[in-house]
């Protein structure tokens, strides 16, 4: 015997579509539910359904089963409000029921709030493929790359025996070259998950070589050499000296970030720059060599260190 909800809901939807058909029984996961157990007490009045977090799963399954697009849109609209996105399985659920917009919204929510979501117990049950998809995404919002490493370690250690074989592939998605040197030595290289794996150790050595300026990131193009925008790390254009719009000499060091489209003041030279100098970059540091000021040629070499911005002159010899 069909429940009141099943018959009444089916009639209303089919009459709106002007396709009255004889009601059919719903599958086991819906059949047998009373109106109250499906909708909640008092929420089914005057042909309206109140969607709540308690019934949203069942309503989406029912709307998808009977191909009620209008009802399905309302359920998706409720889910897209954001409250339910705290559940990490929403993307899987949306993809299973062909809700592309909901799946895309759920994915964006997870990428944006991964730091908070990773603290919950649901994160430890996240499927391997889904986790790999998240940590490999450039748009993953983290304050620093070390956070991605900690997230990956937590997921693996939640079920170490079953997940250990995933670890090398998961570590490949962490941008180790952009992890701070101290963290790389004290927390990554000393972790048994890393030093007991030759594959993981090779990735650590690659990161250390990069940080020691043994090669440029463009020499080995891969996703590990591409910093995530959320960390604030990016290649910048540095402008040293020059003239302003009034042709007055500048003694400042400024930078332009092509990702944000913004200029930022870095520092000011301790000495008069003059002209005729050359600039070379080595790693994240720059060297300013020679200058010409009032017919005096300088052979000074100045180092501009990047973190923090410091100036140091280690050779100075002027000649007329």
C-alpha positions as MATLAB code, in Angstrom:
seq = 'XXXXXXXXXXXXXXXXXXXXXXXXXXXXXXXXXXXXXXXXXXXXXXXXXXXXXXXXXXXXXXXXXXXXXXXXXXXXXXXXXXXXXXXXXXXXXXXXXXXXXXXXXXXXXXXXXXXXXXXXXXXXXXXXXXXXXXXXXXXXXXXXXXXXXXXXXXXXXXXXXXXXXXXXXXXXXXXXXXXXXXXXXXXXXXXXXXXXXXXXXXXXXXXXXXXXXXXXXXXXXXXXXXXXXXXXXXXXXXXXXXXXXXXXXXXXXXXXXXXXXXXXXXXXXXXXXXXXXXXXXXXXXXXXXXXXXXXXXXXXXXXXXXXXXXXXXXXXXXXX';
ca = [
       0.000    0.000    0.000;
       1.370    3.357   -0.990;
       1.866    6.108    1.513;
       0.056    9.421    1.359;
       3.272   11.211    0.439;
       4.060    8.932   -2.484;
       0.616    9.151   -4.089;
      -0.054   12.831   -3.483;
       3.430   13.940   -4.538;
       3.356   11.810   -7.673;
      -0.066   13.146   -8.701;
       0.907   16.752   -8.187;
       4.127   16.529  -10.180;
       2.588   14.574  -13.044;
      -0.455   16.848  -13.269;
       1.829   19.879  -13.545;
       3.511   18.166  -16.451;
       0.057   17.098  -17.774;
       1.249   13.530  -17.904;
      -1.023   11.755  -15.470;
       0.084    8.196  -15.076;
      -0.803    5.478  -12.675;
       1.394    5.811   -9.570;
       4.217    3.330   -9.250;
       5.878    2.099   -6.108;
       9.156    3.716   -5.182;
      12.272    1.601   -4.611;
      13.144    0.248   -1.222;
      15.010    3.315    0.000;
      11.857    5.452   -0.379;
       8.942    2.992   -0.235;
       7.585    2.375    3.216;
       8.377    5.858    4.537;
       5.416    7.695    5.988;
       4.800   11.314    5.149;
       6.237   12.363    8.518;
       9.343   10.192    8.280;
      10.181   11.512    4.823;
       9.243   15.152    5.211;
       9.150   15.736    8.910;
       6.057   16.581   10.969;
       3.888   19.367    9.623;
       6.047   20.233    6.638;
       3.771   18.843    3.948;
       0.856   21.274    3.577;
      -0.965   22.791    0.632;
       1.165   20.996   -1.894;
       4.451   22.410   -0.565;
       7.500   20.576    0.695;
       9.815   22.071    3.289;
      13.380   20.984    2.559;
      15.550   20.474    5.620;
      18.923   18.911    6.268;
      17.114   15.853    7.613;
      15.195   15.109    4.414;
      17.312   16.672    1.673;
      19.100   13.422    0.766;
      15.875   11.487    0.348;
      14.168   14.279   -1.591;
      17.003   14.455   -4.098;
      16.929   10.696   -4.618;
      13.152   10.786   -5.146;
      13.236   13.770   -7.515;
      16.004   12.152   -9.524;
      14.190    8.810   -9.684;
      10.952   10.304  -11.034;
      12.755   12.893  -13.185;
      11.131   15.892  -11.493;
      13.519   18.667  -12.630;
      11.611   21.437  -10.877;
      11.705   19.670   -7.528;
      15.326   18.710   -8.108;
      16.274   22.346   -8.705;
      14.706   23.390   -5.398;
      16.592   20.696   -3.518;
      19.862   21.717   -5.188;
      19.124   25.375   -4.374;
      18.763   24.458   -0.695;
      21.999   22.497   -0.762;
      23.814   25.312   -2.571;
      23.021   27.666    0.304;
      26.262   26.421    1.858;
      25.258   24.906    5.174;
      25.368   21.355    3.891;
      28.750   21.836    2.228;
      30.340   21.126    5.589;
      29.783   17.487    4.596;
      32.711   16.422    2.428;
      30.680   13.766    0.608;
      28.332   16.297   -1.013;
      30.369   16.374   -4.245;
      30.165   12.593   -4.606;
      26.443   12.655   -3.891;
      25.837   15.456   -6.420;
      27.825   13.710   -9.140;
      25.922   10.477   -8.550;
      22.633   12.275   -9.227;
      23.910   14.374  -12.162;
      23.764   17.714  -10.321;
      26.682   19.353  -12.092;
      26.236   22.818  -10.621;
      25.935   21.452   -7.094;
      29.028   19.284   -7.577;
      31.024   22.267   -8.855;
      29.841   24.430   -5.949;
      30.718   21.723   -3.433;
      34.186   21.361   -4.945;
      34.823   25.112   -4.780;
      33.666   25.168   -1.172;
      36.053   22.373   -0.167;
      39.013   23.946   -1.962;
      38.338   27.267   -0.260;
      37.747   25.860    3.236;
      40.058   22.840    3.268;
      41.978   24.058    6.321;
      38.843   24.052    8.459;
      37.272   20.945    6.929;
      40.464   18.922    7.450;
      40.035   19.259   11.216;
      36.830   17.215   11.200;
      36.475   13.458   11.433;
      34.757   13.321    8.018;
      38.060   14.275    6.420;
      39.717   11.072    7.634;
      37.100    9.066    5.716;
      37.606   10.979    2.471;
      38.166    8.597   -0.486;
      41.691    8.429   -1.868;
      40.840    9.665   -5.358;
      38.924   12.642   -3.990;
      41.763   13.647   -1.664;
      44.276   13.373   -4.510;
      42.050   15.594   -6.631;
      41.935   18.265   -3.924;
      45.635   18.412   -2.954;
      46.762   18.468   -6.599;
      44.584   21.494   -7.399;
      46.344   24.848   -7.806;
      43.278   26.569   -6.298;
      43.550   24.775   -2.958;
      43.409   27.612   -0.406;
      46.105   27.204    2.231;
      48.166   29.766    4.105;
      51.408   27.942    3.359;
      52.493   24.748    1.615;
      53.385   23.157    4.935;
      49.648   22.948    5.636;
      49.153   20.696    2.595;
      51.849   18.358    3.904;
      50.174   18.206    7.322;
      46.781   17.508    5.737;
      48.236   14.658    3.664;
      50.041   13.135    6.666;
      46.897   13.249    8.792;
      44.850   11.416    6.158;
      47.469    8.667    5.746;
      48.002    8.145    9.478;
      44.236    7.864   10.053;
      44.502    4.357    8.554;
      48.219    3.821    8.134;
      48.144    0.126    7.306;
      45.732    0.510    4.398;
      46.894    3.878    3.112;
      50.675    3.675    3.340;
      51.035    2.592   -0.296;
      49.281    5.823   -1.366;
      51.818    8.011    0.419;
      54.521    8.500   -2.301;
      51.937    9.524   -4.898;
      50.240   11.822   -2.398;
      53.527   13.490   -1.436;
      54.168   14.238   -5.106;
      51.216   16.649   -4.980;
      52.817   18.652   -2.159;
      54.902   21.547   -3.514;
      57.950   20.698   -1.382;
      60.249   23.272   -3.058;
      58.068   25.981   -1.488;
      58.098   24.509    2.005;
      60.307   26.477    4.391;
      63.796   25.045    4.839;
      63.435   24.582    8.585;
      60.133   22.716    8.201;
      61.599   20.597    5.423;
      64.438   19.452    7.692;
      62.677   19.269   11.052;
      59.314   17.822   10.030;
      59.472   16.359    6.528;
      62.881   14.768    6.151;
      62.802   13.410    9.710;
      59.382   11.781    9.285;
      59.562    7.954    8.997;
      56.999    8.148    6.202;
      59.620   10.054    4.212;
      63.062    8.776    5.182;
      62.011    5.137    4.836;
      60.885    5.730    1.239;
      63.553    6.265   -1.470;
      60.927    7.899   -3.709;
      60.006   10.410   -1.026;
      63.644   11.143   -0.242;
      64.295   11.979   -3.892;
      61.516   14.567   -3.738;
      63.004   16.088   -0.586;
      66.445   16.288   -2.225;
      64.871   17.955   -5.246;
      63.320   20.571   -2.965;
      66.592   21.206   -1.126;
      68.488   21.598   -4.406;
      65.911   24.120   -5.600;
      66.149   26.102   -2.374;
      69.945   26.098   -2.655;
      69.630   27.694   -6.121;
      71.256   24.724   -7.845;
      68.657   25.057  -10.572;
      65.747   27.276  -11.576;
      62.175   26.043  -11.418;
      61.920   26.491  -15.180;
      64.691   23.925  -15.607;
      62.369   21.208  -14.327;
      58.817   22.223  -15.250;
      56.249   20.228  -13.260;
      53.388   20.910  -10.876;
      55.735   20.775   -7.843;
      57.559   23.835   -9.159;
      54.335   25.856   -9.354;
      53.427   27.664   -6.108;
      49.772   27.851   -5.115;
      48.357   31.389   -5.486;
      46.811   31.300   -1.982;
      50.259   31.061   -0.351;
      51.253   34.446   -1.774;
      54.335   32.979   -3.442;
      54.813   34.053   -7.039;
      57.464   35.198   -9.462;
      57.586   38.982   -9.389;
      59.074   41.741  -11.503;
      61.543   43.820   -9.453;
      62.327   47.402  -10.439;
      65.471   48.982   -9.006;
      66.000   52.739   -9.220;
      65.080   54.581  -12.405;
      63.272   57.904  -12.701;
      59.801   59.087  -11.821;
      57.442   61.036  -14.091;
      59.337   64.251  -13.292;
      62.653   62.640  -14.273;
      63.826   62.716  -10.675;
      66.066   59.861   -9.642;
      64.520   57.032   -7.641;
      66.418   55.057   -5.033;
      63.669   52.603   -4.228;
      63.166   48.902   -4.911;
      59.597   48.027   -5.935;
      57.983   44.864   -7.214;
      55.037   43.980   -9.445;
      53.019   40.807   -8.962;
      51.533   39.683  -12.313;
      49.015   37.414  -10.550;
      47.449   40.200   -8.494;
      48.296   43.093  -10.820;
      49.633   45.111   -7.862;
      52.805   47.066   -7.173;
      54.485   46.947   -3.758;
      57.290   48.945   -2.191;
      60.133   46.746   -0.913;
      62.983   48.934    0.305;
      65.110   52.011   -0.314;
      68.781   52.047   -1.271;
      71.103   53.259    1.496;
      73.308   55.125   -1.025;
      72.854   57.326   -4.067;
      72.355   55.077   -7.106;
      73.326   57.343   -9.957;
      73.296   55.517  -13.283;
      75.197   53.014  -15.356;
      74.730   50.134  -12.940;
      73.874   46.529  -13.802;
      71.611   44.091  -12.010;
      71.765   40.305  -11.908;
      69.566   37.804  -10.047;
      70.765   34.630   -8.372;
      67.999   32.620   -6.798;
      65.899   35.054   -4.758;
      68.733   37.542   -4.294;
      69.962   40.328   -6.573;
      73.337   41.935   -7.206;
      73.838   45.555   -8.244;
      77.243   46.179   -9.801;
      78.915   49.458  -10.702;
      77.438   52.914  -11.112;
      78.329   56.301  -12.549;
      77.743   59.439  -10.505;
      79.245   62.881  -11.152;
      81.993   61.458  -13.382;
      82.978   58.966  -10.712;
      82.920   55.328  -11.718;
      82.190   52.882   -8.951;
      83.117   49.217   -8.911;
      80.960   48.551   -5.866;
      78.990   45.328   -5.715;
      75.864   45.415   -3.572;
      73.811   42.385   -2.539;
      70.058   42.753   -2.091;
      68.754   39.843   -0.035;
      65.091   39.029   -0.408;
      63.911   37.613    2.907;
      64.037   39.956    4.670;
      65.122   42.734    2.306;
      68.684   43.618    3.328;
      71.463   45.569    1.598;
      75.142   44.753    1.968;
      78.140   46.100    0.054;
      81.019   43.627   -0.055;
      83.326   45.328   -2.566;
      83.875   49.029   -3.143;
      86.508   50.728   -5.286;
      85.878   54.099   -6.936;
      87.868   55.625   -9.772;
      87.690   58.874  -11.758;
];
